[in-house]
C-alpha cells in the first residue's frame, strides 16, 4: 500500500512539474479540443464509434487536467503563476467556450447529423442542439466565476502583503499621468 501511495505521489509531482511547461499551450489545447470535437464530422464520428468516443473523452480529460493545473495548481512566483496571469488564462478559455456555446444556441440550422437522425427524442433536433449549446455556454460559468474570484482574492492578498512588507513601496512607485512643471498654470 505504501509503495502505491509513493508511486501516485511521485506521478502527481511529475505531472505538476510537466504542467507548468507551457500554460498558453495548455489553454490552446483545451480550447482546440473543445472546438475540434464539436465540429460536425468529429462529433458524428464520436457518436458512432466507441474508439473515437474514448479518444474524445481522454483528450477532454487530459487537456482539462492540464488546463486546471495552470489555473488552480500549486505555484511559486514564477512569471506564469501570478494570479492575474492565471485569470487571463481563465478569461480566454471562458470566451472560447462562450463563443462555441453561442454558435449552437443562436444557430438556426441543425449542425449534427446524429441529432437529426435520432428516433427517440422529446425535443426537435434543433431544440436539442440549442439546449446543448446553452449548457456549454452557461454550464461552465459557475466554475469559471468561482475560480476567477479566488484568483482575484489571491491577487489582492499579494498586493496587501507586499504593501505591508514595504509601506514606502506604494508611495515611491506612484507615477503621475503628466510631468510636474513648476511655475506654469
TITOR-304428 format. One record per atom (N, C-alpha, C): residue number from 1; residue in one letter; chain; atom name; x, y, z. Coordinates in steps of 0.02 Angstrom, whole numbers. Layout:
# TITOR-304428
NUM:A:A:CA:X:Y:Z
...
//
This chain:
# TITOR-304428
1:X:A:N:41:-60:0
1:X:A:CA:0:0:0
1:X:A:C:43:63:0
2:X:A:N:96:62:40
2:X:A:CA:141:120:44
2:X:A:C:176:132:-23
3:X:A:N:193:78:-58
3:X:A:CA:225:85:-123
3:X:A:C:178:116:-174
4:X:A:N:114:99:-169
4:X:A:CA:64:127:-215
4:X:A:C:57:203:-202
5:X:A:N:53:223:-138
5:X:A:CA:48:294:-122
5:X:A:C:110:332:-145
6:X:A:N:168:301:-136
6:X:A:CA:230:333:-159
6:X:A:C:230:342:-235
7:X:A:N:206:291:-270
7:X:A:CA:203:295:-344
7:X:A:C:155:350:-365
8:X:A:N:96:354:-334
8:X:A:CA:47:404:-352
8:X:A:C:71:474:-335
9:X:A:N:104:483:-278
9:X:A:CA:129:549:-261
9:X:A:C:185:571:-307
10:X:A:N:228:523:-327
10:X:A:CA:282:540:-375
10:X:A:C:252:556:-443
11:X:A:N:200:521:-462
11:X:A:CA:167:535:-526
11:X:A:C:134:604:-525
12:X:A:N:103:621:-469
12:X:A:CA:71:687:-463
12:X:A:C:123:743:-466
13:X:A:N:179:734:-432
13:X:A:CA:232:785:-434
13:X:A:C:260:792:-504
14:X:A:N:269:736:-540
14:X:A:CA:293:740:-608
14:X:A:C:242:775:-653
15:X:A:N:178:761:-642
15:X:A:CA:126:793:-681
15:X:A:C:124:868:-669
16:X:A:N:129:889:-606
16:X:A:CA:128:961:-592
16:X:A:C:189:996:-619
17:X:A:N:247:963:-618
17:X:A:CA:307:994:-648
17:X:A:C:299:1000:-723
18:X:A:N:272:948:-754
18:X:A:CA:262:949:-827
18:X:A:C:208:999:-846
19:X:A:N:158:1007:-802
19:X:A:CA:103:1051:-819
19:X:A:C:123:1124:-823
20:X:A:N:177:1143:-790
20:X:A:CA:199:1213:-792
20:X:A:C:241:1228:-854
21:X:A:N:249:1178:-897
21:X:A:CA:293:1186:-955
21:X:A:C:270:1243:-1000
22:X:A:N:206:1245:-1016
22:X:A:CA:181:1298:-1060
22:X:A:C:107:1310:-1046
23:X:A:N:91:1359:-1005
23:X:A:CA:21:1374:-990
23:X:A:C:-20:1394:-1051
24:X:A:N:11:1431:-1096
24:X:A:CA:-26:1452:-1156
24:X:A:C:-43:1391:-1199
25:X:A:N:3:1344:-1205
25:X:A:CA:-10:1283:-1242
25:X:A:C:-66:1243:-1210
26:X:A:N:-70:1243:-1144
26:X:A:CA:-124:1208:-1110
26:X:A:C:-192:1239:-1127
27:X:A:N:-196:1304:-1129
27:X:A:CA:-258:1338:-1145
27:X:A:C:-276:1325:-1219
28:X:A:N:-227:1329:-1262
28:X:A:CA:-240:1317:-1334
28:X:A:C:-264:1245:-1345
29:X:A:N:-231:1197:-1313
29:X:A:CA:-251:1127:-1321
29:X:A:C:-321:1114:-1293
30:X:A:N:-336:1142:-1235
30:X:A:CA:-402:1133:-1205
30:X:A:C:-456:1164:-1249
31:X:A:N:-444:1223:-1274
31:X:A:CA:-493:1256:-1318
31:X:A:C:-499:1220:-1385
32:X:A:N:-442:1200:-1413
32:X:A:CA:-443:1164:-1477
32:X:A:C:-479:1097:-1471
33:X:A:N:-470:1063:-1414
33:X:A:CA:-506:1000:-1404
33:X:A:C:-581:1012:-1404
34:X:A:N:-602:1064:-1369
34:X:A:CA:-673:1079:-1366
34:X:A:C:-702:1097:-1434
35:X:A:N:-667:1140:-1470
35:X:A:CA:-691:1160:-1536
35:X:A:C:-685:1103:-1586
36:X:A:N:-629:1068:-1584
36:X:A:CA:-617:1014:-1632
36:X:A:C:-668:958:-1627
37:X:A:N:-684:937:-1567
37:X:A:CA:-732:882:-1559
37:X:A:C:-804:905:-1568
38:X:A:N:-815:971:-1574
38:X:A:CA:-882:995:-1589
38:X:A:C:-892:1012:-1662
39:X:A:N:-840:1002:-1702
39:X:A:CA:-850:1006:-1775
39:X:A:C:-896:949:-1795
40:X:A:N:-941:961:-1843
40:X:A:CA:-991:910:-1859
40:X:A:C:-961:841:-1877
41:X:A:N:-909:837:-1915
41:X:A:CA:-881:772:-1935
41:X:A:C:-853:735:-1874
42:X:A:N:-816:770:-1831
42:X:A:CA:-788:737:-1772
42:X:A:C:-843:719:-1722
43:X:A:N:-893:761:-1714
43:X:A:CA:-948:747:-1668
43:X:A:C:-986:685:-1690
44:X:A:N:-1002:682:-1754
44:X:A:CA:-1038:624:-1780
44:X:A:C:-997:560:-1776
45:X:A:N:-931:565:-1789
45:X:A:CA:-887:507:-1783
45:X:A:C:-885:482:-1711
46:X:A:N:-880:527:-1663
46:X:A:CA:-878:508:-1593
46:X:A:C:-943:476:-1569
47:X:A:N:-998:497:-1599
47:X:A:CA:-1062:467:-1579
47:X:A:C:-1073:398:-1610
48:X:A:N:-1038:383:-1665
48:X:A:CA:-1045:317:-1698
48:X:A:C:-992:267:-1676
49:X:A:N:-932:290:-1661
49:X:A:CA:-876:246:-1648
49:X:A:C:-856:248:-1574
50:X:A:N:-854:189:-1541
50:X:A:CA:-832:188:-1471
50:X:A:C:-758:208:-1463
51:X:A:N:-717:193:-1512
51:X:A:CA:-646:211:-1508
51:X:A:C:-639:287:-1513
52:X:A:N:-674:318:-1558
52:X:A:CA:-671:391:-1564
52:X:A:C:-701:425:-1503
53:X:A:N:-753:396:-1475
53:X:A:CA:-783:423:-1414
53:X:A:C:-734:419:-1355
54:X:A:N:-698:363:-1350
54:X:A:CA:-648:356:-1297
54:X:A:C:-590:405:-1307
55:X:A:N:-570:416:-1370
55:X:A:CA:-517:464:-1384
55:X:A:C:-540:535:-1366
56:X:A:N:-602:550:-1381
56:X:A:CA:-630:616:-1364
56:X:A:C:-629:627:-1289
57:X:A:N:-653:577:-1251
57:X:A:CA:-655:584:-1179
57:X:A:C:-585:588:-1149
58:X:A:N:-538:550:-1175
58:X:A:CA:-468:551:-1150
58:X:A:C:-436:619:-1163
59:X:A:N:-449:647:-1223
59:X:A:CA:-421:713:-1239
59:X:A:C:-452:768:-1195
60:X:A:N:-518:764:-1184
60:X:A:CA:-550:812:-1139
60:X:A:C:-521:807:-1069
61:X:A:N:-513:746:-1044
61:X:A:CA:-487:737:-977
61:X:A:C:-415:761:-970
62:X:A:N:-373:741:-1017
62:X:A:CA:-302:762:-1014
62:X:A:C:-293:837:-1021
63:X:A:N:-326:866:-1071
63:X:A:CA:-320:938:-1082
63:X:A:C:-352:977:-1024
64:X:A:N:-407:951:-997
64:X:A:CA:-440:984:-942
64:X:A:C:-398:984:-878
65:X:A:N:-368:927:-863
65:X:A:CA:-324:924:-804
65:X:A:C:-265:971:-813
66:X:A:N:-235:970:-872
66:X:A:CA:-178:1014:-885
66:X:A:C:-198:1088:-878
67:X:A:N:-257:1105:-906
67:X:A:CA:-281:1174:-901
67:X:A:C:-293:1195:-828
68:X:A:N:-329:1153:-791
68:X:A:CA:-346:1172:-722
68:X:A:C:-284:1172:-677
69:X:A:N:-233:1133:-694
69:X:A:CA:-170:1138:-656
69:X:A:C:-137:1206:-667
70:X:A:N:-146:1234:-726
70:X:A:CA:-119:1301:-739
70:X:A:C:-156:1353:-698
71:X:A:N:-222:1346:-692
71:X:A:CA:-262:1396:-659
71:X:A:C:-261:1388:-583
72:X:A:N:-269:1327:-559
72:X:A:CA:-277:1315:-487
72:X:A:C:-221:1275:-456
73:X:A:N:-173:1255:-496
73:X:A:CA:-120:1212:-470
73:X:A:C:-72:1249:-425
74:X:A:N:-28:1211:-393
74:X:A:CA:20:1242:-348
74:X:A:C:68:1285:-388
75:X:A:N:86:1340:-361
75:X:A:CA:131:1384:-398
75:X:A:C:173:1426:-352
76:X:A:N:232:1439:-375
76:X:A:CA:275:1486:-340
76:X:A:C:261:1555:-368
77:X:A:N:312:1594:-372
77:X:A:CA:304:1660:-400
77:X:A:C:341:1666:-466
78:X:A:N:330:1617:-509
78:X:A:CA:361:1621:-575
78:X:A:C:320:1669:-618
79:X:A:N:342:1680:-678
79:X:A:CA:310:1729:-721
79:X:A:C:237:1710:-736
80:X:A:N:223:1645:-744
80:X:A:CA:155:1625:-762
80:X:A:C:112:1607:-703
81:X:A:N:139:1606:-644
81:X:A:CA:99:1584:-587
81:X:A:C:66:1641:-549
82:X:A:N:72:1703:-572
82:X:A:CA:39:1757:-537
82:X:A:C:-36:1752:-547
83:X:A:N:-75:1775:-498
83:X:A:CA:-148:1769:-504
83:X:A:C:-177:1804:-565
84:X:A:N:-150:1862:-585
84:X:A:CA:-178:1896:-644
84:X:A:C:-163:1858:-708
85:X:A:N:-106:1826:-713
85:X:A:CA:-92:1785:-773
85:X:A:C:-138:1725:-775
86:X:A:N:-149:1695:-717
86:X:A:CA:-195:1638:-715
86:X:A:C:-266:1660:-734
87:X:A:N:-285:1720:-712
87:X:A:CA:-351:1747:-729
87:X:A:C:-356:1759:-804
88:X:A:N:-302:1780:-836
88:X:A:CA:-302:1789:-908
88:X:A:C:-313:1722:-944
89:X:A:N:-281:1669:-920
89:X:A:CA:-292:1603:-949
89:X:A:C:-365:1582:-942
90:X:A:N:-393:1596:-885
90:X:A:CA:-463:1579:-871
90:X:A:C:-510:1619:-916
91:X:A:N:-495:1683:-926
91:X:A:CA:-538:1726:-966
91:X:A:C:-538:1705:-1039
92:X:A:N:-479:1690:-1066
92:X:A:CA:-475:1668:-1136
92:X:A:C:-514:1603:-1147
93:X:A:N:-508:1558:-1100
93:X:A:CA:-545:1495:-1106
93:X:A:C:-620:1506:-1101
94:X:A:N:-640:1548:-1055
94:X:A:CA:-711:1563:-1048
94:X:A:C:-740:1595:-1111
95:X:A:N:-702:1639:-1142
95:X:A:CA:-725:1670:-1204
95:X:A:C:-731:1619:-1260
96:X:A:N:-684:1574:-1264
96:X:A:CA:-686:1523:-1317
96:X:A:C:-747:1478:-1310
97:X:A:N:-759:1453:-1250
97:X:A:CA:-816:1409:-1239
97:X:A:C:-882:1447:-1244
98:X:A:N:-882:1511:-1227
98:X:A:CA:-942:1552:-1235
98:X:A:C:-960:1560:-1308
99:X:A:N:-911:1573:-1350
99:X:A:CA:-924:1580:-1422
99:X:A:C:-950:1514:-1451
100:X:A:N:-919:1458:-1431
100:X:A:CA:-942:1393:-1455
100:X:A:C:-1014:1380:-1434
101:X:A:N:-1031:1394:-1372
101:X:A:CA:-1100:1385:-1349
101:X:A:C:-1148:1431:-1385
102:X:A:N:-1128:1494:-1396
102:X:A:CA:-1172:1542:-1430
102:X:A:C:-1186:1522:-1502
103:X:A:N:-1136:1494:-1535
103:X:A:CA:-1146:1471:-1604
103:X:A:C:-1201:1418:-1606
104:X:A:N:-1200:1373:-1557
104:X:A:CA:-1252:1321:-1555
104:X:A:C:-1319:1347:-1532
105:X:A:N:-1320:1394:-1485
105:X:A:CA:-1383:1420:-1459
105:X:A:C:-1419:1462:-1512
106:X:A:N:-1382:1505:-1546
106:X:A:CA:-1414:1550:-1593
106:X:A:C:-1415:1525:-1665
107:X:A:N:-1390:1465:-1676
107:X:A:CA:-1392:1436:-1743
107:X:A:C:-1463:1417:-1763
108:X:A:N:-1478:1427:-1826
108:X:A:CA:-1546:1411:-1848
108:X:A:C:-1550:1347:-1889
109:X:A:N:-1493:1314:-1898
109:X:A:CA:-1491:1251:-1936
109:X:A:C:-1464:1196:-1891
110:X:A:N:-1485:1134:-1904
110:X:A:CA:-1459:1076:-1868
110:X:A:C:-1389:1063:-1894
111:X:A:N:-1340:1063:-1849
111:X:A:CA:-1270:1054:-1869
111:X:A:C:-1250:981:-1867
112:X:A:N:-1276:944:-1818
112:X:A:CA:-1254:875:-1807
112:X:A:C:-1304:826:-1836
113:X:A:N:-1281:783:-1880
113:X:A:CA:-1325:735:-1913
113:X:A:C:-1352:683:-1865
114:X:A:N:-1314:664:-1815
114:X:A:CA:-1338:613:-1768
114:X:A:C:-1397:640:-1727
115:X:A:N:-1399:704:-1713
115:X:A:CA:-1456:733:-1677
115:X:A:C:-1518:731:-1721
116:X:A:N:-1510:742:-1785
116:X:A:CA:-1567:744:-1831
116:X:A:C:-1594:674:-1844
117:X:A:N:-1552:622:-1839
117:X:A:CA:-1575:555:-1855
117:X:A:C:-1597:515:-1794
118:X:A:N:-1597:545:-1736
118:X:A:CA:-1618:509:-1676
118:X:A:C:-1693:497:-1677
119:X:A:N:-1713:434:-1662
119:X:A:CA:-1784:417:-1665
119:X:A:C:-1819:429:-1598
120:X:A:N:-1782:422:-1544
120:X:A:CA:-1812:430:-1477
120:X:A:C:-1792:498:-1449
121:X:A:N:-1835:546:-1458
121:X:A:CA:-1819:612:-1431
121:X:A:C:-1884:648:-1412
122:X:A:N:-1878:690:-1361
122:X:A:CA:-1934:730:-1339
122:X:A:C:-1930:800:-1369
123:X:A:N:-1871:819:-1392
123:X:A:CA:-1860:884:-1423
123:X:A:C:-1845:875:-1497
124:X:A:N:-1854:929:-1533
124:X:A:CA:-1831:926:-1603
124:X:A:C:-1754:928:-1603
125:X:A:N:-1725:911:-1658
125:X:A:CA:-1651:910:-1662
125:X:A:C:-1623:980:-1651
126:X:A:N:-1656:1031:-1678
126:X:A:CA:-1632:1100:-1669
126:X:A:C:-1638:1121:-1595
127:X:A:N:-1694:1103:-1563
127:X:A:CA:-1702:1120:-1492
127:X:A:C:-1649:1085:-1450
128:X:A:N:-1635:1023:-1466
128:X:A:CA:-1584:985:-1429
128:X:A:C:-1515:1018:-1438
129:X:A:N:-1500:1038:-1499
129:X:A:CA:-1436:1070:-1513
129:X:A:C:-1431:1137:-1476
130:X:A:N:-1484:1176:-1475
130:X:A:CA:-1483:1240:-1441
130:X:A:C:-1479:1232:-1365
131:X:A:N:-1512:1181:-1338
131:X:A:CA:-1506:1167:-1267
131:X:A:C:-1435:1146:-1249
132:X:A:N:-1405:1105:-1291
132:X:A:CA:-1335:1084:-1280
132:X:A:C:-1288:1143:-1282
133:X:A:N:-1300:1189:-1329
133:X:A:CA:-1259:1250:-1332
133:X:A:C:-1266:1292:-1269
134:X:A:N:-1327:1295:-1242
134:X:A:CA:-1337:1332:-1180
134:X:A:C:-1300:1301:-1121
135:X:A:N:-1297:1234:-1120
135:X:A:CA:-1260:1200:-1067
135:X:A:C:-1185:1214:-1075
136:X:A:N:-1160:1212:-1137
136:X:A:CA:-1089:1229:-1149
136:X:A:C:-1074:1300:-1128
137:X:A:N:-1119:1345:-1145
137:X:A:CA:-1109:1416:-1132
137:X:A:C:-1115:1433:-1058
138:X:A:N:-1170:1414:-1028
138:X:A:CA:-1183:1434:-959
138:X:A:C:-1163:1382:-907
139:X:A:N:-1156:1320:-927
139:X:A:CA:-1139:1267:-880
139:X:A:C:-1070:1274:-851
140:X:A:N:-1025:1304:-888
140:X:A:CA:-956:1312:-863
140:X:A:C:-946:1378:-826
141:X:A:N:-994:1423:-830
141:X:A:CA:-986:1488:-799
141:X:A:C:-977:1486:-723
142:X:A:N:-1015:1446:-685
142:X:A:CA:-1004:1446:-612
142:X:A:C:-932:1427:-593
143:X:A:N:-904:1376:-625
143:X:A:CA:-835:1356:-609
143:X:A:C:-786:1411:-627
144:X:A:N:-795:1444:-684
144:X:A:CA:-750:1497:-704
144:X:A:C:-757:1558:-659
145:X:A:N:-817:1574:-638
145:X:A:CA:-827:1632:-594
145:X:A:C:-797:1619:-526
146:X:A:N:-808:1559:-499
146:X:A:CA:-779:1543:-433
146:X:A:C:-703:1545:-436
147:X:A:N:-674:1515:-488
147:X:A:CA:-601:1515:-495
147:X:A:C:-576:1587:-504
148:X:A:N:-612:1628:-542
148:X:A:CA:-592:1697:-552
148:X:A:C:-594:1737:-487
149:X:A:N:-645:1727:-446
149:X:A:CA:-649:1763:-382
149:X:A:C:-592:1741:-336
150:X:A:N:-576:1677:-335
150:X:A:CA:-521:1653:-294
150:X:A:C:-455:1683:-318
151:X:A:N:-445:1687:-383
151:X:A:CA:-384:1717:-410
151:X:A:C:-379:1791:-394
152:X:A:N:-434:1827:-401
152:X:A:CA:-434:1899:-384
152:X:A:C:-420:1909:-310
153:X:A:N:-448:1867:-269
153:X:A:CA:-435:1871:-197
153:X:A:C:-361:1859:-182
154:X:A:N:-332:1810:-216
154:X:A:CA:-261:1796:-208
154:X:A:C:-218:1855:-230
155:X:A:N:-238:1887:-285
155:X:A:CA:-201:1945:-310
155:X:A:C:-205:2002:-259
156:X:A:N:-265:2015:-232
156:X:A:CA:-272:2068:-183
156:X:A:C:-233:2052:-119
157:X:A:N:-232:1990:-98
157:X:A:CA:-192:1971:-40
157:X:A:C:-118:1981:-53
158:X:A:N:-95:1964:-113
158:X:A:CA:-24:1975:-131
158:X:A:C:-8:2050:-128
159:X:A:N:-52:2091:-155
159:X:A:CA:-40:2163:-154
159:X:A:C:-38:2190:-83
160:X:A:N:-85:2165:-41
160:X:A:CA:-85:2188:29
160:X:A:C:-23:2166:66
161:X:A:N:0:2105:54
161:X:A:CA:60:2081:89
161:X:A:C:122:2118:65
162:X:A:N:125:2136:1
162:X:A:CA:182:2175:-25
162:X:A:C:183:2244:6
163:X:A:N:125:2275:12
163:X:A:CA:121:2342:42
163:X:A:C:137:2340:116
164:X:A:N:114:2288:151
164:X:A:CA:129:2282:223
164:X:A:C:203:2270:235
165:X:A:N:235:2233:191
165:X:A:CA:307:2219:199
165:X:A:C:348:2281:185
166:X:A:N:327:2324:139
166:X:A:CA:364:2384:121
166:X:A:C:315:2441:110
167:X:A:N:295:2476:164
167:X:A:CA:245:2529:157
167:X:A:C:268:2586:111
168:X:A:N:332:2598:104
168:X:A:CA:356:2651:61
168:X:A:C:351:2634:-13
169:X:A:N:340:2569:-29
169:X:A:CA:335:2548:-98
169:X:A:C:277:2581:-135
170:X:A:N:222:2588:-100
170:X:A:CA:163:2618:-131
170:X:A:C:175:2691:-150
171:X:A:N:206:2729:-104
171:X:A:CA:218:2799:-118
171:X:A:C:274:2810:-168
172:X:A:N:325:2768:-166
172:X:A:CA:382:2780:-211
172:X:A:C:370:2756:-282
173:X:A:N:323:2710:-291
173:X:A:CA:312:2684:-358
173:X:A:C:257:2721:-395
174:X:A:N:228:2771:-365
174:X:A:CA:173:2807:-397
174:X:A:C:201:2852:-452
175:X:A:N:172:2848:-510
175:X:A:CA:189:2892:-565
175:X:A:C:126:2928:-586
176:X:A:N:133:2990:-604
176:X:A:CA:76:3030:-624
176:X:A:C:69:3029:-699
177:X:A:N:11:3047:-721
177:X:A:CA:-4:3046:-792
177:X:A:C:27:3104:-831
178:X:A:N:51:3155:-796
178:X:A:CA:83:3211:-830
178:X:A:C:145:3231:-790
179:X:A:N:194:3260:-823
179:X:A:CA:254:3280:-787
179:X:A:C:241:3342:-746
180:X:A:N:276:3346:-689
180:X:A:CA:268:3403:-645
180:X:A:C:310:3461:-673
181:X:A:N:280:3517:-683
181:X:A:CA:316:3577:-705
181:X:A:C:301:3633:-656
182:X:A:N:352:3667:-635
182:X:A:CA:342:3720:-586
182:X:A:C:334:3787:-622
183:X:A:N:294:3830:-594
183:X:A:CA:287:3897:-619
183:X:A:C:236:3905:-674
184:X:A:N:208:3853:-701
184:X:A:CA:159:3860:-755
184:X:A:C:89:3847:-728
185:X:A:N:43:3881:-757
185:X:A:CA:-27:3869:-739
185:X:A:C:-69:3861:-799
//
